[in-house]
Amino acid sequence: MDKKKMGWIGAVLVALTVVLAVFVPGKAENPKKQEESFVSLAEMDGGEEWRREEIPFDSEMVVWTESEESFQEESDIDISFYEPKGILLYEENFDNAKDSFGFEKASRRNGKLYLAENMSGSELSAKKFDHLMMGQSFVEVSFDWTADFTSKSGQCGLEFRDLYGRLIFAIAGRSQRDTGKLDFLCSAAGEASNAGSVVFEPEWISYPYAAGASYHIFFRADFRNGKVSALIQNEQGDVVGTVKDADTKAASLAKMIAASYHLGSVETIDNFRIYGPDDAGEFPLAGKKAIAFGDSIIDGHLYKAAGFVEFLAEKEGMVLEHNYANNGARIMLGGTVDPATGLGGSILDCQVNAAAIEKRNPDYIIFDGGANDAYSNILKKMGSVNDTDTTTFAGAFRHTIRTMHQNWPDAKIIYVVVHKLTVREAGIQEQMRRIELAICADMGVEVADLYTRGWDTTDASMNQKYAFDALNEAQIPVSEENSTGVHPNFAAMEELYIPVVSDAMKRAGTVQVAALAEGEEIPSETPDDAGEDWEEPAVSGEEITSIQFPSLKYRIAAGRKVVLEPEIEPSGASKRKLNWKITSNGEYASIDVKKGACTVTTKKSGAGKTVTVVAEASDGSGVQREVQILLMKNQVTKVSVKPKKQSVKAGNKVSLRASVKTNGSKVNKKLAWTCSDDNYVTLKTNKDGSQCIVTAKAYAAGKTVTITVRSTDGTDETSEVLLRIK
């Protein structure tokens, strides 16, 4: 950890770095993703720091009056409100059992569970609750609790949090340094307690406390309505404090954390009970084993503790044997992991084959891919749906699935089609998606389609809600105003990815395609040379409502080609075939339709003319779109940018300028810029593309990317800059 706060804040940060193992499911057997690693005690969706304030919970709070040294009731309290409404789901009295109740550092003796005594200052230990407990619509937790201190200063407590670290309820005791004053500390999940911070303690409310005294704690968390209520009583049964219907964003009871905030304290619990409605429902995936392959979306990107598959596995009660996914991984074969950065690699070569060598035996395989292949150079290597040429994207994708079938013939395979990415060309991503869907349908692979789920990455506010590109000082994903919209944060995992993927896993059929011999072709209705009549498999019975292109006007050098790739909405339209025709100056161009895309080949004799191409839906909807292609007399002969190697400091900007040579004045000189990895830089160009401002991400120090500038007049002239981020 590079930055540390003074005092106990810094100590907690250090402790969390060491104890990263308790809060969320880990990536088993992966050195960079420790088993049972956890989200820190920071909340995930705010920016304010935790505070300690000596204020009442609410108007019904019982407060301490020091002058009278007794508890005074501000109002009558309806104790019956705090009686359990559910049935007893879990009970532990700590009388006979010898285990540590799921905590790494705890011991049983004298009929109690002792926590914190074997913990240093600023250390944490956590107990996980199973998927059945996490599935309860509400829980009521009851236990007896004490805190004692062996020095003049110390603080320890218990926190109850959900799968993503959101606070439900917390209780603690504290001995203040110098004065020796003892405090009884409580916290419930209100708006202030949901503020994210590197200060890991909740927002405490303080009361006088008797060292070694026992307190009875009861709290109810209603996850359906987002409310928490609590009752605290002393040994005499007097009410110390109440909470009624405080707001919480927590979705389940997943973790119970024992925290030694400051050195020199011990706490015990006894008579631990959980009540609830017993309405967790069915868990058909419980106990099943899974492995995962893919890129940064499955890997977790910068957050190495977990990706969405780890959270999914814990929520469903599955065993995630291993997550092999890696940032920058591709479907195309032959790639290796960069030893300097740890990025990249072929999913088949570096992940699937590794799992086979390790003799994994999964019931389910979850994988994604394609995002790191979706650059303009893939267009020449896209391939056809039934392609067995592994040098093409389609062939590599099919071969990857075939290898999975060969290694694990009984496993159910789930392919995750990631959400729409604005950092990739829409036409390329859509074309790859069509190929992926067709091959998955051909090979018995269930699809979890996030592409149509509703995360609009063109909406900056949605990107800020659902994506992250950086970690805070607590190493927790944080959203930014200028998020790229690529990597799902906790909200996206919880609301989008996990529901869609788990549903796909549950509906996955039991019959899988038999393992095929290398080179054996799977029968398909789609021929290798799929032409104008080719149509991708239907998903729904909807009519086409919209046909869109990246541009409606193209300026192409006469004699050159342009590929028109339509984006059809809805994506699941039952009949997606388009009828193409040239409606003006047809003598100067010809069209060739394959796999839904139209290649327009122009003639040099048409210089100065405008060719109009129309794409019309064939489903009777009448939807059509017109594209105009202006044939330029002259063309780009060379594109250059100097120097070829440049550097920029992380967080800073560098300006790149490109020059264009042509063979005449009547030419389209507009340029387009792309980057080999948008995770580390952002690009902003001027109107004609002659200048590009490259901004290096603050976390990208030590990375190297390739910036490519390309002509847009059909000549495909390029120049590259190797950019090192310092």
N, C-alpha and C positions, 0 to 999 in steps of 0.2 A: 504494500500500500504506500503510495507516494506521499499522500498528504495525511496529516494527523492533527486532530484537535488537541488542545491542552487538557491536562487532567484526565478525568474519567472518560471523556469522549474518545481521546486517543487510545486509551487502554482498551475500550470496547472494540474499537476498530481492529486493533492488533488481535484481540481474542477471536473476533469473527473470522479473521484471516486463517487462524489456526483451526477453528472449530467449524468450518464450513459444512458440517456434515449432519445437520439435524433437521432441517426445515422443509426441504423439498426433495423428491426422489432423485437419486444420483444416476450417473451413467456408469454402469457396472464395468469394472475392469479397465476403464480408460484412465490412464494416468492423469490427464488434464481435467477429468470430470470425476471427482472422488465419489465413492459410494455414499449414498444418503447425504449428499451435500445440501445446504439449505439457504434459502433466502434470508438475509439478515433481518433483524427485528425492525428495520425501517419500514414504514408504510410505502406503498408503491404509487400513489396517485395524488401527490401534492408537492409542495415545496417548502412549507414552513417547518421550523424545528419544533421538537417536543419541548414542552415547558412544564415546570412544576409550579403550581399555583395553589395556595391555600384557600380554596373556594368550595362552597357546597356543591354536591352533584345536582340537586334540584330543590324545588320548594318543599319537598317532603323529607328532606335530609334531617337527620338528628345530628346536632353539632355539639362540640365540647365547650363548656363554659369554664375557663380556668379558675375564676374566682370562687366558684362554688364547687369545683372539682367533682362535678357530676354531669351526667348526660341530661340535657334538657330537650324535650320534644317541641319542635316548632309547630307541628301539626299532628293530628292523629294519623297513625299509620295502619293501613289495612294489611295485617300480617298474612291473611288468607290469600292475598294476591300472590304471595311468594311461595305458596305450597305447590309441590309438583303436580302438574296436570297430566303428564305422560305416564307410561308404565316403566317399571325398572328394567333397563337394558343392560346395565353393567354395575357390578359391585365388587369392591375390594377392601377388606379390613386389615390386611397386612399381618395377619396372625401367624399363618403357617407357611405360606409360599416363601421361597428363597430367592427368587429372581429380583431384579432391580426395577420392576414395573416398566421396563422399556427404556429407562434412562441409562446413559453410558456411565454416569457416576452417581450412584445412590446405593444405600444399604438398608436392610430391614432389621430391626431389633425392637424389643419391647412393644410389639404390636403396632409399630409405626414405620413409615418410610422416611429415611433421613436423606435430605438433599443438601447440596452446596458444601457440605463439610469436607468433601474431597475435591473441591473446586477452588481454583485460584481466583483472584480478583478479575472482574470483567470476563468471566467464562460462562458458557451456556451449554445446556444439555437438553435434549428434546425427546419426548415420547410421541410416536405416531399413533393415530387412531385409524382403524381399517376402513375400507370402502363402505361397509354397512353403516358405520357411525357417520361417515361423511355424507351418506345419502339421506339422513334424517332431516325433515323439514324444520324441526326445532329440537333443541336439546335443553335439558335442565341439569346442571351440575351442582352437586352438594358434597362438601368435605370439611373436615376440621383441619385447621392450619395454625402453626406456631412459627415464630422466628426468634432466634436467640443470637447473642453477639458475644464474641470472645475477645473483642478489643474495643477501644473507644470509637472506632469508626467501622462501619460495615453496612451492607445493604444486600438483601436477597429477596427474591420473589418468584411468582409464577405468572406466566402469560399464556393465554389461550388464543390461538390464531387459526385462520383457515389455510387452505392449500397454497394460496398465493401470499401469505404473510399478513393479511389484514387482521387487525386486532379485534377481538371479541370482548375480553375482560382480562384484567390483571390485578394482582394483589402483591404487596411487598411490605417489608419492615426495614427501618433505617435508624442507625445510630449516628448522630451528627458528631463530627470531629470536634474537639475542644470542649464543647458544652456537655457532651454525653447525653443530650436530649434524644429521646426515642420517638420516632414517628411511625404511625400506621398509614400506609399508602394504598390507595385504590385508584382504579382507572376503568372506565367503560368507553366503548367505542363511539364517541361523538365525532363531530366534524373536526375538532381540534386534534383528536387522537388519530385521525386518518391522514394527518399531514406528514409527508415524507421527509426524512432527515437522516443525517449521519449521526444524530444523537439518538441512540437506540432505546432509551427508556421511554415508556409512555408518558402521557400527561398525567401527573399524579395529583391527587387530592390528599391532603395531609391531616392526620388526627393524632393526638397523644396516644401512646402505646405502652403497654406493660410488657417488659421483656419476659419471654418465656410463657406468656399467657396464651391460652388457646382461643381461637376465634372460629365460629361456624360461618362458612361461606356458602352462599347459594346464588346462582345466577341462571337466568333463562335467556337463551338466544333464539329468537324467532327469525329464521332466515327467509321465510316467505314474505314477511313485512319489513325486514331490515331493522329490527328493534332488539335491544338488550335491556334487561332489568336485573337488579341484584339486591340482595339482602345480606348484611353483615351483622353478626351478633357476638357479644362477648361470652365468657364462660357462665355468667349469671343469666344469660338469655336476654340481656338488654340489647336494644337495637343500637348499633354503632352508626350505621348509615344505610341508605337505600338509594337505588337508582330505578327509575321507572321510564321505560320506553325511550331509552337513548338510541340514537341512530347508529347503525353499523352498515358497512359495505361488505362485511364478511359473508361468505356463501355456505360455509360448513364448518364443523369442528374437525380439524385435521391434526393440529399439533398442540401439545402441552409443553411449554418451555420452562425449565428451571434455570433461573438466572442468578448468578453471583455478580451483582453489579459492582460491588466493592468488597475487598478482602475482609475476612474476619467475621463471618456470619454463617449460621446454620438454620435450616428450616425443616419442618416435618409436616406430613399430611397423614390423615387417618380417616377411616369411614368414608371412602371415596365412592360416590354413586353417580350414575348418569341415567336420567329418565328421558323418554321420548315417545313419539307416536308409533314407532316401529313401521315406518312407511318408506323405507329406503327403496323398495321396489326390487326388480329382478336385475341380476348382474350376470348375463350369459358369458361375459368374457373373463370373469373371475377365475384366477388360477391358471389361465392360459399364458403361454410363453410367447414373447415377441422379440424380434430384432428390427433395427431400423437402419436404412441407408439414405443417403441424399446429400444435400448441400446445407448452407447456413440456416435455412428456414427450419430444417429439422434439427440441425446441430445446436441451435440456440444463438448463433452469431457470437457476439462479444460476451454474452452471459454464459459462461462455461458450466455453471451448475446444472442447467437443464434446458432442454428444448420442450416443445409441446408434447412430445411422445412420453417424456418422463412424467409430466403432470397427468396425462391421459392414463398411463399405466396405474398410477397410484389411485386415481379416481375410480377406475373400473376394477381394481383389485387384481391386475395382471402382474406378471413377472417380466420385466424388461431385462432380457439377458444382456443386451449390449446395444448401444447406439453408436454405429460406425460413421454417421454423417460427419461431413467436414466442410468448413467454409471454402467456397470456390470450386467445389466438386462439379464435374460435368458428366453428361451422358456419353459424349464422344469418347472413343476408346484411345488407349495409349498414353494418356496423361498421367503424370506422377506428382506426388505431393512435393511442393517446393521446400527443400530442407531448411532454407533460411527463414521463411515465413510460416511454414506449416499449412499453407493454403493449397487448394486445387486438388488435382488427382481425378482419375476416372473412377466413377462409382463402381463399375464392374471390376476393374483391375485392382483398385486399392481397398475396396470395401467388401463386395460380394465374395471375391476370392479369399479374402482374409477370414471371413466368417466360415467359409467352407473348410479351410485349413484347420480352424479351431473347432470344427465338428459341432457347430451349433445345431440345435434341433427345435426350431420354433414352430408354434402353431400358426403364427401370423407374421407376415413380413410387411412393414410399412416403408415406402420409399417415395421420394420425389426426384426431380431433376429437370434439366432443360433451361433453367434461368441463366446459368452461366454459359450456355451454348447459344443463347438467343441474340447473337450479334449479326451484322449484315453479311459477314463472310460465310455464315451457315447456309445462306440461300443457294450457293453453288453445291452444297453438300447435303441438302435436305433429304433427298431420296424419296421413294414412293412407299405407300403403305405396306406393301408386301415385300419390301426390299430385304434381301439377305446380304447385301454388300455392307459389311461392318464399317466401311469408311464413310458411310452416310449416317446422318442422324437417325433416320428411320431404321436402318439396319442395325445400328448400335443399340437403339432402344429395344428392338425386338430380340437381339442377341442377349442383352442384359436380362430380360424376362425369361428367355429360354434357359439361361444358365441357372436362374433361381429355381425354375421348375425341375431341372436336372438334379440340383443339389438337395432340394426340399420338396419332393413331389406331393407331399401331403399338406403342405402349408398353404394357407390362404394369403394371397398377395393383394395388398391395397396400394394403389397408386394415388398419390396426392397431387392433383393439379392445383398449383399455387394461384393466389389471387392475381388480378390484373396488375401489371407492373408498368408504371409510367416511365420508368428508367429504361425500358426496353421498347423497341418499335412494336406497335400494336399488331401490325400485319404479320410480323415474324412470330410473335408469341401466339397469335391465333392460328397461324399455319401449323406450328409445332403442336398446338393443342389438338387440332383436327387429326394429325397423325397419331398422337398419343392415344386419343379416345378410340380410334379405329383399331389400333394394334391391341389395346387392352381388351376390347370387345372380342377380338379375334382369338386371344390367348387366355381367356377366362380370368382376367384380372379385374377386381372390383375397383371402381373409381370414386375417390372422395374429391368432388369438384368444388374448390374454393373460388374458381374463376368467376362463377356466377352468384357468389354468396352475398354481395352487397357492399363490400369494401371498395369504395370508389377512390382510387389513389390519385385521381385528379383533384380531389377535394382536400385541401391542406388541413382543414379541421379534422377530417377523418384520419388522415395520416398521423396527426398529433395524438389522436385518441388511440390508434391501433398499432403504431410503428415505433421503433426506437433505433437510433444509430449510435448511442453512447451510453456509458454507465456513470452513475454518480459516485461519490467517494465511498459509498457503502457497497459499490460494485453491483448496484441494482439498475436494471434498464430504466432509462428516463426518456420521455418524449421531448421532441424539439419542434419549434415552429416550422423549420425548414426540413422536416424529415423527408427522406427519400421514399418512404412508403413501402420499403422492401421487407423488413424483418418484423414479424409479429411480436408485440409486447405481451404482457400478461393479459391485458384486456382482450386482445385479438385471439390469444390462445383459448381463453375461457369462453368467449362469446362466439367465436367463429371456428377456429381450427379443431378444437377438441370435439364439439358436437358433431361436426360434419364427418370427421375421420372415425369417431366411435360409431356413428350410425352406419357408415360404410362397412366397418368391421362386423357389425352385428348382422347385416344383411348379406354378407359374403356367402356365396354358395358353398356347398360341401364338395362339389365335383370340380376338380381342376384338370387342366389339359395335361395329358401324359407327357413325360419327359421325352424330348426329341433328340435324335442324333445330330451331331454337328453338321450343319449344312442342309438338313432336312427342312423342307418348306411346309409351312402350315397352309392348308387350302384356304382360299379366300375368294370372295366374289369380286375383289378389286384387282385388276390386272396390273402387272408391273408398269405398263405404259399407259396408266389411267389417263384418259383424255377428257374431252368435253362432257361425256356422259357420266363420268365418275361422280358419286355423291356419297358423302360421309354418313355413317350410321345415324339414324334418327334417334333423338332422345325424348322428344315430346311431340304432341300433335298441334303445336302452335304454328300460325302463319308467320312469314317474314314481315317485320314491321319497319326495318331500316337496313339500308345498304350504305356503308361508309367506306371512304378511302383516306389514306394519310394526306392526300392532296387531291384537288379537283382540277388543277392546272399543272401541266408538266412542260418544261422547256428542254427538249431533247435534241441533240445533234442529229441532223438528218443522216439516216443510215444506221443509227444505233437502236438499241432495244430498251424497253421499259416494262417492268413487271407490275401489273395492277393486282393488288391483293385486297380483296374486299373483307370488311368486318361485318358480319351478318348478325342482326339481332331479331329475336332472341337466339341465344347460342343453341338452344334445343329445338329450333324450328324443324318440323317434320320433313320438309322438302327444301333442301338448301341449294339445290342446283340453280344456277343462274344462266340465262340466255344472253349471249354477248353478240353485239353487232357494231359495225362501223357505219355511222350515219352521215358523215361528211368526209370528202376527199379519200374515199376508200381505195383509190388507185395508188395511193402513196404509202399504204401500210397493210399489213396482214396480222391476223390474230391467231394464237395457238393457246387453247385452254387445256390445262392439266391440273387435276387435284383442286379445282375451284379457283385457281389463279389464272389470269390472262396475260400472256406475253405479247406485247405489241412490237412488231418488227417494222421499222420505218425504212423508207427508200431515200437515197440521196437526191433523187430527182424532185422530191417534195419540199425541198428547202424553201422556207417562207410560208408554207401552207400550215393549216391547223386541222388535225385529224380529231374527229369526235367519236368516242367509244361509249356505248351505253350498255350497262349491265341491268338486266330485268329479271325479277323473281319469276320462277316457272310454276309457282303454286297457286296462281290465279289471284294473288293479293294485289297485283298491279304496281307493286313497289319497284322503282327503278332509280338508277343514279347515272349521271352523265359525267364523263371525264374528257377534258380537252388536252390535246398534245400538240404543242407548237414545235414545228420542225425548224431548228436553227441551221443557218447556212454553214457556220463555222463551229469549231469544237475546241475543248481544252486539250492541250498537248502535254502539259506537265503541271503538277502541284508540288510545291516545296515549302518546308518550314525549317528554319534554322535557329539555333543549333539543334542537332539530332539528340543530344543529351542535355538535360537541364535538371535543376534541383529546386526545391521549395521547402520552406520550413513548415512543419505541421501547424495547421490553423491559419496559414498565410495564403496569399494569392500570387499567381504568376500569369503574365499575359503572353500568349502565343500568337504570332502573326504568320499568315500563310500568303504566298505569292502564287499567281496563276499565269501560265503562258498559254496563248491561244494561236490559232492560225488565221485569225481574222477578228473583226469587230462585232459581227453578229453572232454572239455566243452567250450561253448561260454560264456565268462565272461563279455562281453561288456555290458555297462549300458547306459540307456537313461534318461535324466533329463527333467522335465517339471515344470511349475509354474502355480499356480492357477489364477494369474492375470499378464499377460505380460505388462500391462500398467505401472507397477511400478518398474520392474526389467528387466535386460537382463541376459541371461545365456550363458556362453561359456565353453565348456568341452574339455578335452584332448581326444586323439585318442580312448582310450578304455573306456572312460566315468567314470573312477575311481575318477576324480577330476572335480569339477564344480566351476567356478568363477562367483559369483553373483554380479552384479553391480546395486546398488539401484539408481533410478532416483532422480535427485536433488529436484523434487517437491513432492516426495513420503513420506516425513516425517509424521509419525503418522500412516502409513499404516502397515498392517500385511498380509503376503502372505505365502502360503504353497508350499514348494519345494519338489517334489516327484522324487525319483530315482527308476528305474524299470529295471528288467532283460529283455534281448531281446532274450532269448533262448526258449521262449514259455512257461516258467514256471510262468511268470507274478509275480515274487516276488518283493515286494516294500518296501520302507522305506520313511518316511516323516520328514521334518524339518519345524518347525514353525518359520518363520523369521520376526522379528519386525524391522521396519525401524524407526530410531530415527531422 
